[in-house]
Amino acid sequence: MNTILSNIRSVPGVWGTVAIDKKRALTYQLLPASYDAEVVKNIAIPTLNLAQSCERPMVVDMFFEKGKARLYNRGEAVVLILGREEMSFDVLGVVCKEALQALCRRFSRGELGDNSALAVDPKAVGFDLLLKAINIIAYNAQRKIGAYLVTKHLRNAKDELAERYQFFSSLTVDNNGVASLLKGYPPYKGDDLLRGFAHWANLFVSKCASSSDKLRAGDILELTLDIKNKLELTGFYQLYADIGI
């Protein structure tokens, strides 16, 4: 992945590149080291939202007081390239023709290569982290659609999946839409732990999206930004996208 982004950044005048896997809501970037997670978030979310709102492939050139940018929107990927005034769109187009094809191939196959966000660290997959993720998703969804719908959908999604994931019987959702482990039950550590929570999150967000236009099923990145880096290490986002409800 770094090789592809580096090739784009090698174009004279380019100082930053952001590539987003639209299906899995995973962001890859080569930006200045001074850009912290909050800055990257403020770039990635509007970029992803714009791409998801446009069904057709497109190229958008943008001009600023002290620079310019180009956005490529493709079926699998959206790529934002930031440059100085001397950046040539013609040269960029030649380099990006091959780079975009490579990115789309990797994203469509889930082959994210070097420093992949989907390279799972077994130690990162823990019950407490995944329960926290569900509650962060629910909290952020609540800010958009209210406590009633969140509580309803969080409970219904869990109940619908309880037969498939037996450990869900040890979980409860209170009247404030907060999930917790029932007293007397140890945290589950089975092989289907990650899949179960990813499935629950996917079904919950899908139910919320079906009952309100303020939330979309693809908003998982925005809903989990507080712990995005930790979730990426577990492989959560790929399962969320690929689980096929």
Summary of the structure (lengths in Angstrom):
residues: 245
radius of gyration: 19.5
end to end distance: 28.9
largest distance: 64.6
contacts: 750
relative contact order: 0.14
helix: 52%
strand: 16%
